[in-house]
Amino acid sequence: MKNSSVISIQYRKRIIGFAVITPNKLFKKYKDYKKKGGLKENGLFLTSLCGNNKYKGIGPVIFKYLDQYAEEHNYRHIGLHVSKERPWLKLFYEKNCFKNIDYLSKINKDFFIMRKDY
């Protein structure tokens, strides 16, 4: 997506994890998501997160850099959604300080709406 930022983690010249974040103001069409608190002013939306599971503990490292990025750019929130079909991911995000704030149902899909506030 245009205006998104990528934060990547390298180890021995290889990318072992990355996150793609987008300012919330670019998601104007997601009114129901915003109404439920997933998109707040002056926030980011985590559009993608990937870590090489060969490297244990990479997730919290990526979140450390996300926190640093948010602080440096004066963002106050990071939002995301997780499919209810993948409850282990909800637990992963909760371990990294995200709170489940609501849920959203879309055409045969249910999502947890999660947010981390600074």
C-alpha positions in Angstrom: 0.0 0.0 0.0 1.2 3.5 -0.8 2.6 5.4 2.2 3.2 2.2 4.2 6.5 1.7 6.0 8.4 -1.6 6.3 10.4 -2.4 9.4 12.8 -5.3 8.8 15.1 -7.2 11.1 18.3 -8.6 9.7 20.7 -11.2 11.0 23.9 -12.1 9.2 22.7 -10.1 6.1 19.4 -12.0 5.9 16.0 -10.6 6.7 14.5 -12.7 9.4 11.4 -10.7 10.2 9.4 -7.7 9.0 6.3 -5.6 9.7 4.3 -3.4 7.4 2.5 -0.5 9.0 0.2 2.1 7.5 -1.1 5.4 9.0 -4.8 5.0 10.0 -5.8 8.1 8.1 -5.4 6.0 4.8 -8.2 3.6 5.9 -11.1 6.0 5.7 -13.4 3.4 4.0 -13.3 1.1 7.1 -16.0 3.0 9.0 -17.3 0.0 11.0 -13.7 -0.9 12.1 -13.1 2.7 13.1 -16.4 2.8 15.0 -15.3 -0.2 17.1 -12.1 1.5 18.0 -9.7 -0.3 15.7 -8.6 2.9 13.9 -8.0 5.8 16.1 -6.6 9.3 15.2 -2.9 9.5 15.2 -2.4 5.8 14.9 -1.0 3.0 12.7 -2.5 -0.1 11.4 -0.3 -3.3 11.3 -1.1 -4.6 7.8 1.5 -7.5 7.9 3.8 -9.2 10.3 6.2 -12.0 9.4 9.0 -13.7 11.3 11.1 -16.7 10.4 10.2 -19.3 13.0 13.7 -20.7 12.8 14.7 -17.7 15.0 12.8 -18.0 18.3 11.7 -14.8 19.9 11.8 -12.6 16.7 8.2 -11.4 17.3 9.0 -9.3 20.4 12.1 -7.9 18.7 9.9 -6.7 15.8 7.5 -5.1 18.3 10.3 -3.4 20.0 11.2 -1.7 16.7 7.5 -0.9 16.0 7.3 0.8 19.4 10.4 2.8 18.7 9.0 3.8 15.2 5.6 4.9 16.8 7.4 6.9 19.4 9.8 8.6 16.9 6.8 9.6 14.7 4.4 10.6 17.4 1.9 7.8 16.9 -0.3 6.9 19.9 -1.8 3.6 18.8 -1.2 0.5 16.7 -4.2 -1.4 15.6 -4.7 -4.8 13.9 -7.2 -7.5 13.4 -6.8 -11.3 13.8 -9.0 -14.0 12.3 -11.0 -15.8 15.0 -9.9 -19.0 13.2 -6.4 -18.3 14.5 -6.8 -17.9 18.3 -3.1 -18.5 18.9 -2.3 -15.3 17.1 -4.6 -13.4 19.4 -2.6 -14.8 22.4 0.7 -13.8 20.7 -0.4 -10.2 20.3 -1.8 -10.1 23.8 1.7 -11.2 25.1 3.1 -8.2 23.2 0.8 -5.7 24.9 -2.1 -5.6 22.5 -5.6 -5.6 23.9 -8.7 -7.2 22.4 -11.2 -4.3 22.1 -14.0 -5.8 20.0 -14.8 -8.1 17.2 -16.0 -7.7 13.6 -17.9 -10.0 11.4 -17.5 -9.8 7.6 -18.9 -12.2 5.0 -18.2 -15.6 6.7 -15.2 -14.2 8.6 -14.9 -13.1 12.2 -12.0 -11.0 13.4 -10.7 -9.8 16.8 -10.0 -6.1 16.7 -6.9 -5.4 18.8 -5.0 -2.2 19.7 -1.9 -1.2 21.6 -1.9 2.3 23.1 1.1 4.4 24.0 
